[in-house]
């Protein structure tokens, strides 16, 4: 007798390789800065410096205060520095280790790899179109 596709065992069986890939993708996409870095690289035709990515993420995460009038557009340099350090020491190494991006330490340039594009597609499949 063939098991029903509604049987719990059929719905929960994964091979180890598939389960590891799912765990890895979920872990990489769990952090907002990693998702934002991948999205920025995709929008920047696949390549940007760590500083460019940090400025974009800092500006994106900033909630504007309507009571403050300023000539300085974007995120304050302190927030950009915090994001840059976080990218440099935590997120870029993790994305490089997962083959989602390449990193050139001499030019501090990041390049989106095919695995990074796949991660973005998976996120979009789960969460809907990215903004």
TILUMKE-749379 format. One record per atom (N, C-alpha, C): residue number from 0; residue in one letter; chain; atom name; x, y, z. Coordinates in steps of 0.2 Angstrom, whole numbers, plus 5000, padded with zeros to 4 digits. Atoms other than C-alpha are relative to their C-alpha. Layout:
   num   residu   chaine   atome      x      y      z
   NUM        A        A      CA      X      Y      Z
...
//
This chain:
   num   residu   chaine   atome      x      y      z
     0        X        A       N   5004   4994   5000
     0        X        A      CA   5000   5000   5000
     0        X        A       C   5004   5006   5000
     1        X        A       N   4996   4994   5001
     1        X        A      CA   5007   5017   4995
     1        X        A       C   4997   5005   5006
     2        X        A       N   5002   4995   4994
     2        X        A      CA   5007   5030   5010
     2        X        A       C   4997   5006   4997
     3        X        A       N   5004   4994   5002
     3        X        A      CA   4995   5044   5008
     3        X        A       C   5005   5006   5001
     4        X        A       N   4996   4994   5000
     4        X        A      CA   5003   5061   5004
     4        X        A       C   4999   5004   5006
     5        X        A       N   5002   4996   4994
     5        X        A      CA   4994   5068   5020
     5        X        A       C   5003   4997   5006
     6        X        A       N   4997   5004   4994
     6        X        A      CA   5003   5055   5031
     6        X        A       C   5006   5005   5003
     7        X        A       N   4995   4995   4997
     7        X        A      CA   5014   5065   5044
     7        X        A       C   5007   4998   4998
     8        X        A       N   4994   5002   5001
     8        X        A      CA   5029   5054   5040
     8        X        A       C   5003   5003   4993
     9        X        A       N   4998   4998   5006
     9        X        A      CA   5029   5059   5022
     9        X        A       C   5001   5008   5000
    10        X        A       N   4999   4993   5000
    10        X        A      CA   5027   5078   5026
    10        X        A       C   5006   5002   5003
    11        X        A       N   4995   4998   4996
    11        X        A      CA   5041   5078   5038
    11        X        A       C   5007   4997   4998
    12        X        A       N   4994   5003   5002
    12        X        A      CA   5054   5067   5029
    12        X        A       C   5004   5005   4996
    13        X        A       N   4995   4996   5004
    13        X        A      CA   5070   5077   5023
    13        X        A       C   5006   4996   5000
    14        X        A       N   4994   5003   5000
    14        X        A      CA   5086   5070   5018
    14        X        A       C   5005   5005   5003
    15        X        A       N   4995   4995   4996
    15        X        A      CA   5101   5077   5028
    15        X        A       C   5002   5006   4996
    16        X        A       N   4998   4995   5004
    16        X        A      CA   5107   5087   5013
    16        X        A       C   4995   5005   4999
    17        X        A       N   5005   4996   5001
    17        X        A      CA   5091   5095   5010
    17        X        A       C   4998   5004   5007
    18        X        A       N   5001   4997   4993
    18        X        A      CA   5088   5099   5029
    18        X        A       C   5006   5005   5001
    19        X        A       N   4995   4996   4999
    19        X        A      CA   5105   5106   5030
    19        X        A       C   5000   5007   4996
    20        X        A       N   5000   4994   5005
    20        X        A      CA   5103   5118   5015
    20        X        A       C   4994   5004   5003
    21        X        A       N   5005   4996   4997
    21        X        A      CA   5086   5124   5023
    21        X        A       C   5002   5003   5006
    22        X        A       N   4998   4997   4994
    22        X        A      CA   5094   5127   5040
    22        X        A       C   5005   5005   4998
    23        X        A       N   4995   4995   5001
    23        X        A      CA   5108   5136   5032
    23        X        A       C   4997   5007   4997
    24        X        A       N   5003   4995   5003
    24        X        A      CA   5097   5147   5021
    24        X        A       C   4996   5004   5005
    25        X        A       N   5004   4997   4995
    25        X        A      CA   5086   5151   5036
    25        X        A       C   5004   5004   5005
    26        X        A       N   4995   4997   4995
    26        X        A      CA   5101   5155   5047
    26        X        A       C   5002   5007   4996
    27        X        A       N   4997   4994   5003
    27        X        A      CA   5108   5167   5034
    27        X        A       C   4995   5006   4999
    28        X        A       N   5006   4995   5001
    28        X        A      CA   5091   5176   5031
    28        X        A       C   4997   5002   5006
    29        X        A       N   5003   4998   4994
    29        X        A      CA   5087   5177   5049
    29        X        A       C   5002   5007   5002
    30        X        A       N   4998   4994   4998
    30        X        A      CA   5097   5193   5051
    30        X        A       C   4998   5006   4995
    31        X        A       N   5002   4994   5005
    31        X        A      CA   5090   5210   5044
    31        X        A       C   5006   5003   4996
    32        X        A       N   4995   4997   5004
    32        X        A      CA   5107   5217   5040
    32        X        A       C   5003   4995   4994
    33        X        A       N   4998   5005   5005
    33        X        A      CA   5112   5201   5030
    33        X        A       C   4995   5001   4994
    34        X        A       N   5005   5000   5006
    34        X        A      CA   5096   5202   5020
    34        X        A       C   5000   5007   4997
    35        X        A       N   4999   4993   5003
    35        X        A      CA   5098   5221   5017
    35        X        A       C   5006   5000   4996
    36        X        A       N   4994   5000   5004
    36        X        A      CA   5116   5218   5011
    36        X        A       C   4999   4996   4994
    37        X        A       N   5001   5004   5006
    37        X        A      CA   5111   5205   4999
    37        X        A       C   4995   5004   4995
    38        X        A       N   5005   4996   5004
    38        X        A      CA   5096   5216   4993
    38        X        A       C   5004   5006   4996
    39        X        A       N   4996   4994   5002
    39        X        A      CA   5108   5231   4991
    39        X        A       C   5005   4998   4994
    40        X        A       N   4995   5002   5005
    40        X        A      CA   5121   5221   4981
    40        X        A       C   4996   4998   4993
    41        X        A       N   5004   5002   5006
    41        X        A      CA   5107   5214   4969
    41        X        A       C   4998   5007   4997
    42        X        A       N   5002   4994   5003
    42        X        A      CA   5101   5232   4966
    42        X        A       C   5006   5004   4997
    43        X        A       N   4994   4997   5002
    43        X        A      CA   5119   5238   4964
    43        X        A       C   5003   4996   4994
    44        X        A       N   4997   5004   5005
    44        X        A      CA   5121   5226   4949
    44        X        A       C   5005   4995   5002
    45        X        A       N   4995   5005   4998
    45        X        A      CA   5130   5214   4960
    45        X        A       C   5006   5002   5004
    46        X        A       N   4994   4998   4997
    46        X        A      CA   5144   5224   4967
    46        X        A       C   5000   5007   5003
    47        X        A       N   4999   4994   4996
    47        X        A      CA   5148   5237   4980
    47        X        A       C   5005   5000   5005
    48        X        A       N   4995   5000   4994
    48        X        A      CA   5160   5242   4994
    48        X        A       C   4996   4999   5006
    49        X        A       N   5003   5001   4993
    49        X        A      CA   5157   5238   5012
    49        X        A       C   4997   5007   5002
    50        X        A       N   5002   4993   4998
    50        X        A      CA   5155   5257   5015
    50        X        A       C   4994   5002   4997
    51        X        A       N   5006   4998   5003
    51        X        A      CA   5142   5259   5002
    51        X        A       C   4994   4996   5003
    52        X        A       N   5005   5005   4997
    52        X        A      CA   5132   5244   5009
    52        X        A       C   4998   5003   5007
    53        X        A       N   5001   4998   4993
    53        X        A      CA   5134   5251   5027
    53        X        A       C   4996   5006   5000
    54        X        A       N   5003   4994   5000
    54        X        A      CA   5128   5268   5022
    54        X        A       C   4992   4999   4998
    55        X        A       N   5007   5002   5002
    55        X        A      CA   5112   5261   5013
    55        X        A       C   4996   4997   5006
    56        X        A       N   5003   5003   4994
    56        X        A      CA   5108   5250   5028
    56        X        A       C   4998   5004   5005
    57        X        A       N   5001   4996   4995
    57        X        A      CA   5110   5263   5040
    57        X        A       C   4995   5005   4999
    58        X        A       N   5006   4996   5002
    58        X        A      CA   5099   5275   5030
    58        X        A       C   4994   4997   5000
    59        X        A       N   5006   5004   5000
    59        X        A      CA   5086   5262   5028
    59        X        A       C   4997   4999   5007
    60        X        A       N   5002   5001   4994
    60        X        A      CA   5085   5258   5046
    60        X        A       C   4998   5006   5005
    61        X        A       N   5001   4994   4996
    61        X        A      CA   5084   5276   5052
    61        X        A       C   4993   5002   4999
    62        X        A       N   5007   4997   5000
    62        X        A      CA   5067   5282   5057
    62        X        A       C   5000   5008   5001
    63        X        A       N   4999   4993   5000
    63        X        A      CA   5066   5300   5053
    63        X        A       C   4995   5003   5005
    64        X        A       N   5003   4996   4995
    64        X        A      CA   5061   5312   5067
    64        X        A       C   4997   5006   4997
    65        X        A       N   5002   4994   5004
    65        X        A      CA   5049   5325   5059
    65        X        A       C   5001   5006   5004
    66        X        A       N   4999   4994   4996
    66        X        A      CA   5053   5337   5073
    66        X        A       C   5007   5003   4999
    67        X        A       N   4993   4998   5001
    67        X        A      CA   5072   5338   5068
    67        X        A       C   5000   5002   4992
    68        X        A       N   4998   4997   5007
    68        X        A      CA   5077   5349   5053
    68        X        A       C   5007   4999   4999
    69        X        A       N   4993   5001   5001
    69        X        A      CA   5093   5344   5046
    69        X        A       C   5002   5001   4992
    70        X        A       N   4998   5000   5007
    70        X        A      CA   5103   5347   5030
    70        X        A       C   5004   4994   4998
    71        X        A       N   4996   5006   5001
    71        X        A      CA   5112   5330   5032
    71        X        A       C   4995   4995   4998
    72        X        A       N   5005   5006   5002
    72        X        A      CA   5102   5317   5022
    72        X        A       C   5004   4994   5002
    73        X        A       N   4998   5007   4998
    73        X        A      CA   5104   5299   5026
    73        X        A       C   5001   4999   5007
    74        X        A       N   4999   5002   4993
    74        X        A      CA   5110   5291   5042
    74        X        A       C   5006   5004   5003
    75        X        A       N   4994   4997   4996
    75        X        A      CA   5122   5299   5055
    75        X        A       C   5006   4995   4999
    76        X        A       N   4994   5004   5001
    76        X        A      CA   5140   5294   5053
    76        X        A       C   5001   4995   5005
    77        X        A       N   5000   5005   4994
    77        X        A      CA   5139   5285   5070
    77        X        A       C   4997   4994   4999
    78        X        A       N   5004   5006   5002
    78        X        A      CA   5126   5273   5064
    78        X        A       C   5003   4997   4994
    79        X        A       N   4997   5003   5005
    79        X        A      CA   5134   5270   5048
    79        X        A       C   5007   4996   5002
    80        X        A       N   4994   5003   4998
    80        X        A      CA   5150   5266   5057
    80        X        A       C   4999   4994   5004
    81        X        A       N   5002   5006   4996
    81        X        A      CA   5141   5254   5069
    81        X        A       C   4998   4994   4995
    82        X        A       N   5002   5005   5005
    82        X        A      CA   5133   5245   5053
    82        X        A       C   5006   4997   4997
    83        X        A       N   4994   5002   5004
    83        X        A      CA   5150   5245   5044
    83        X        A       C   5004   4995   5004
    84        X        A       N   4997   5005   4996
    84        X        A      CA   5158   5236   5059
    84        X        A       C   4997   4994   5001
    85        X        A       N   5004   5006   4999
    85        X        A      CA   5144   5224   5061
    85        X        A       C   5001   4996   4993
    86        X        A       N   5000   5003   5007
    86        X        A      CA   5145   5220   5042
    86        X        A       C   5007   4997   5000
    87        X        A       N   4993   5003   5000
    87        X        A      CA   5164   5218   5043
    87        X        A       C   5002   4994   5004
    88        X        A       N   4998   5006   4995
    88        X        A      CA   5166   5207   5058
    88        X        A       C   4995   4995   5001
    89        X        A       N   5005   5005   4999
    89        X        A      CA   5150   5197   5058
    89        X        A       C   4997   4998   4993
    90        X        A       N   5005   5002   5006
    90        X        A      CA   5139   5197   5042
    90        X        A       C   5004   4998   4994
    91        X        A       N   4996   5001   5006
    91        X        A      CA   5152   5198   5028
    91        X        A       C   5003   4993   5000
    92        X        A       N   4997   5007   5000
    92        X        A      CA   5162   5183   5034
    92        X        A       C   4995   4994   5000
    93        X        A       N   5005   5005   5000
    93        X        A      CA   5146   5173   5037
    93        X        A       C   4997   4999   4992
    94        X        A       N   5002   5000   5007
    94        X        A      CA   5140   5177   5019
    94        X        A       C   5005   4997   4995
    95        X        A       N   4995   5003   5004
    95        X        A      CA   5157   5173   5012
    95        X        A       C   5001   4993   5001
    96        X        A       N   4999   5008   4998
    96        X        A      CA   5158   5156   5021
    96        X        A       C   4994   4996   4997
    97        X        A       N   5006   5003   5003
    97        X        A      CA   5141   5152   5014
    97        X        A       C   5000   5001   4992
    98        X        A       N   4999   4999   5007
    98        X        A      CA   5147   5157   4996
    98        X        A       C   4994   5004   4997
    99        X        A       N   5005   4995   5002
    99        X        A      CA   5133   5170   4995
    99        X        A       C   5003   5006   4997
   100        X        A       N   4997   4994   5003
   100        X        A      CA   5145   5184   4991
   100        X        A       C   5008   4998   5000
   101        X        A       N   4992   5000   5000
   101        X        A      CA   5164   5187   4987
   101        X        A       C   5002   5006   5003
   102        X        A       N   4998   4994   4996
   102        X        A      CA   5174   5199   4997
   102        X        A       C   5008   5001   4998
   103        X        A       N   4993   4998   5002
   103        X        A      CA   5190   5208   4990
   103        X        A       C   5003   5004   5006
   104        X        A       N   4998   4996   4994
   104        X        A      CA   5199   5214   5006
   104        X        A       C   5004   5006   4998
   105        X        A       N   4996   4994   5002
   105        X        A      CA   5211   5226   4996
   105        X        A       C   4995   5006   4998
   106        X        A       N   5005   4994   5002
   106        X        A      CA   5196   5236   4989
   106        X        A       C   4994   5000   5004
   107        X        A       N   5005   5000   4996
   107        X        A      CA   5184   5231   5002
   107        X        A       C   4993   5000   4996
   108        X        A       N   5006   5001   5004
   108        X        A      CA   5172   5226   4988
   108        X        A       C   4996   4994   5001
   109        X        A       N   5004   5006   5000
   109        X        A      CA   5158   5214   4989
   109        X        A       C   4997   4999   4994
   110        X        A       N   5003   5002   5006
   110        X        A      CA   5151   5204   4975
   110        X        A       C   4995   4995   5001
   111        X        A       N   5006   5005   4999
   111        X        A      CA   5134   5195   4975
   111        X        A       C   5002   4993   4995
   112        X        A       N   4999   5007   5003
   112        X        A      CA   5136   5176   4970
   112        X        A       C   4993   4997   4998
   113        X        A       N   5006   5004   5002
   113        X        A      CA   5123   5164   4963
   113        X        A       C   4996   4998   5006
   114        X        A       N   5003   5003   4994
   114        X        A      CA   5120   5157   4980
   114        X        A       C   4996   5006   5004
   115        X        A       N   5003   4994   4997
   115        X        A      CA   5116   5175   4986
   115        X        A       C   4993   5002   4997
   116        X        A       N   5006   4999   5004
   116        X        A      CA   5103   5177   4972
   116        X        A       C   4995   4995   5002
   117        X        A       N   5004   5006   4998
   117        X        A      CA   5096   5160   4977
   117        X        A       C   4996   5002   5007
   118        X        A       N   5003   4998   4993
   118        X        A      CA   5094   5166   4995
   118        X        A       C   4995   5005   4999
   119        X        A       N   5005   4994   5001
   119        X        A      CA   5085   5182   4989
   119        X        A       C   4994   4997   4997
   120        X        A       N   5006   5003   5003
   120        X        A      CA   5073   5172   4978
   120        X        A       C   4996   4996   5005
   121        X        A       N   5004   5004   4995
   121        X        A      CA   5069   5160   4993
   121        X        A       C   4997   5005   5005
   122        X        A       N   5003   4995   4996
   122        X        A      CA   5066   5175   5004
   122        X        A       C   4993   5003   4997
   123        X        A       N   5006   4998   5004
   123        X        A      CA   5054   5182   4991
   123        X        A       C   4995   4995   4999
   124        X        A       N   5005   5005   5001
   124        X        A      CA   5045   5166   4989
   124        X        A       C   4996   4999   5007
   125        X        A       N   5003   5000   4993
   125        X        A      CA   5042   5166   5008
   125        X        A       C   4996   5006   5002
   126        X        A       N   5002   4994   4998
   126        X        A      CA   5039   5184   5011
   126        X        A       C   4996   5005   4995
   127        X        A       N   5003   4996   5005
   127        X        A      CA   5033   5191   4995
   127        X        A       C   5005   5004   4997
   128        X        A       N   4995   4995   5003
   128        X        A      CA   5041   5204   4984
   128        X        A       C   5004   5004   5004
   129        X        A       N   4996   4996   4996
   129        X        A      CA   5055   5213   4991
   129        X        A       C   4999   5007   4998
   130        X        A       N   5001   4993   5001
   130        X        A      CA   5054   5232   4993
   130        X        A       C   5007   5003   4999
//
